[in-house]
């Protein structure tokens, strides 16, 4: 689902406050990512659930194949720094 140009994929929805917050953070940090809108593509929710084992969103998938579910801004920033993406 990700490509070399966009190594991060975020599954989210516009009605989800945590999704809006995480999307805003990635935008402000200037990190490239693929946004999968679960409202526009409800079937993608199954993909997110397969990745995380949970129904919570957002699910943020990183280039090292790790992921966060409902991460705090600090969690996302720490992971991006660990991967030298910021």
N, C-alpha and C positions, 0 to 999 in steps of 0.2 A: 504494500500500500504506500510505502514511502519511496522516494527516489533519492539519488545522491545529492540533488540540489536542495531537497527539503527533507533533511534527515529526521525531523520531528513531526509527529502526527498528533493532533489533538482532536479527540472526539468530544463534542459538546452540543449544547442547544441554547438558543437565545433566551429561554425562560429560566435558565439555570444561573443563579447569581455567581456561584463559584466558577462556572464556565466563562462568564463575562469577565470576571476578575482575572482569571488566568490568561485569557485571550488578550486582554488589555496589557497585562504584564509582558507577554511575548512581543506584542507590537511595540511597546515602549522600549524594550531592550533591543529591538531591531533584529530579532532572531527569525530566520525563515522557518516556516512550518506549513504543513498541510492541515487545513481545518476541515473536519468532517462534520457537517451540520446534520445532526440526528433528526431534526424536524424535516429537512428536505429529503433525507435519505434514511428513513426509519429502519431499513434492513441492516444498516451499518451498526445499529445498536447491538445486534448479535455478535458482530466482529469485536466491538468494544468489550462485551461481556466475556467473549472467549479469551481475550487478552488478559482481562483483570480478574475474572472469576466473580465479578460483582456487577450489580446494575447501577452503581453510583457513577456519576460523571462530574467533572471531566475526567477522561482518561488521557494522559499524556504519555506517548511512546517515544523513547529516545533512540539515538543511533546505535547504542550498545545493546538494544533489545530489552532494556529495563523499562519500567513504566511507573507512573504515579497515578493513584486514584484520589480525586479530591485533594490535590496537593495545596499546601500553603504557598504563599509567594516565596517564603524562605526556602522551602523544599525545592521549588523549581529553580530558583537562583543558584542554590548550592549544586544541584545536578548539572546545570548549564556550565558552571565554573569548573566542576570536576571534568567535564567533557571538553573544556577549553572552547566553548561556543560563545562565551562572553568574556 
